[in-house]
Amino acid sequence: MSRQDDLGRQLGGRFSTAVVQFHTAVAERIGLNVSDYKCAEVVRRLGPTYPGRIADATGMSTAATAQVLNRLEKAGLIRREADPADGRRTLVHPVADGPAQQVLGEVFAGFAERVSSIVDGYDDAQLRTVLDFVTRTIEVLEAEAISLRRG
């Protein structure tokens, strides 16, 4: 195993575990499991969208997606309404305000402050490299997830 492989395995494993632990703790703070919480993040990223698109984006079945959406609506993170273009369809909207969002705002304000202090230590060229690495790694992870689901 090369030094680069060893470093990637150690750093990647520790980083991914820390991310999962952080988001699990955030989800618990607002009374959700981490899977539901990350689905809420998908809805925020997609904007108003259809349940089928959420299922595709998460890899969940439509039945599982419906159950998650019920929990997210109860938690005040989404709202559902009839599609004005086709009343037979449902649109899922992220909710921008409410008690859960207030808690999330408080949690992420401290997090953002700590990350900003790290970012401030890099020059523009270094930040471009970090951004390129993270962006490309995200693309690999998304492609690998799709590939794994397809078998």
N, C-alpha and C positions, 0 to 999 in steps of 0.2 A: 504494500500500500504506500502510495507516495505521501510526502509531507502535506501536499495540497489536499489530497483526499482525506487524510487524517484530520487536518484543520477544518475542512468543510463538514465532516461528519460530527466533530465535537461542537463546533460553533452552531451548525445548522440544527443539531439535536437540542442543544441547550436553548437556542433562540426560539424554536418552534414550541418547546415545552413551556417556556416563560410566557409566550403569547397565549397559549391555551389556558394556562393558569390565571393570567390576568383577566382574560375575557370570561372565564368561569366565575371569578370573583365579582366582576362587574354584573354579570347576569344574576348572580345570587343576590346582589345588593338591591335589584329591582324585582326580585321574586320570580325569576325565570330560570330555566335550564339554559346551558350555553348554546345548544342547537337552536332553540327558539330565539334567543337573543341575536344570534348571527343571522337568522332569517329576517329579523327586523332590520338589520344592517343591509341586507340584500334589497329589501323593499325601499329603504332610504336611498340606496345607490341607484336603483332602477327608476324611482319616482312612481307616480301613479301607473299601475300596471295590472295585468290579469293574473289570476291564480296559476294558470297554466305556465305562464312565463316564470313565475317564482319557482314552480316545481322544476322546470327545466334548468334554471340557474342554480338550484340547490341540489339537484339530483334526487329529490324526494318524489314519491308517488303523489298523485293528485289527492288521494285520500289522506295521506300524512300531511300534505300541505294544508288541506282544509282544517285539520285538527290544530296545526300550529297557528294558523290565522285566527282561529277561535281564541286561542290563548293570548295572542298578541293584541287582539281587539279588547279582550277583557283587561289586559294590562295597560291599555290606553296608548299603545305604540302604533296602531294602524286603525283605519276606519274603512269600511266597505260601503260602496254605494252602487246603484245601478248605472251601467254605462249609458250616458246620454245618447250615444249613437245607436245603441242596441240594448234595450231594456232587459233582454234575456241574459246579458253578460254582466259580470260584476267587476268593478274596478277596485283595486286595493290602493289606498293612499297612506303614505307615512303621516303620522301626526307630529307636528312640529312643537307643540307645547303640551304641558300637562305635568302631573307629579313625577312620572317616570323620567320624562325629559329633563326636569329640573335636577333630579338626582344624577342623571347621566352627565348633565352640564357641569355639575360640581366635581364629579369624579374625573372627567376629562380635562377640566381646567387645570387641576394639579398635574395631571399627566403631561399635558401640553407644555406647561411651564418647565417641567423637568427635561422634556425632550428638546425644547427650545434652547436650554442651556447647553445641551450636547451639540446641537446644530451650530450654535454660535462659535464653537471651537474649530469649525472647518471653513476653508476658503471656498470661493465659488467653483473652482475646478474640482476640488475634492467633493463638494456637494453634487456636482454633475455626475461624478463617478459613482457615488453612493446611489443617486437616483436611478442611474442606468442599471446598476446591479440589482437593486430592489425591483425595478420595473420588469426587467428580464426574468428575474427569479419568479415573480408573480405569474408571468406568462407561462413559464415552464410548469409551475404548480397547477395552474388552471388546465393546461393541456394534458398533464399527467392524470389529473382527476377524471377528465372526460375519457381518456384512454382506459383507465382502470374500470370505469363504469361500463364501458362497452365490452370489456373482457377480451 
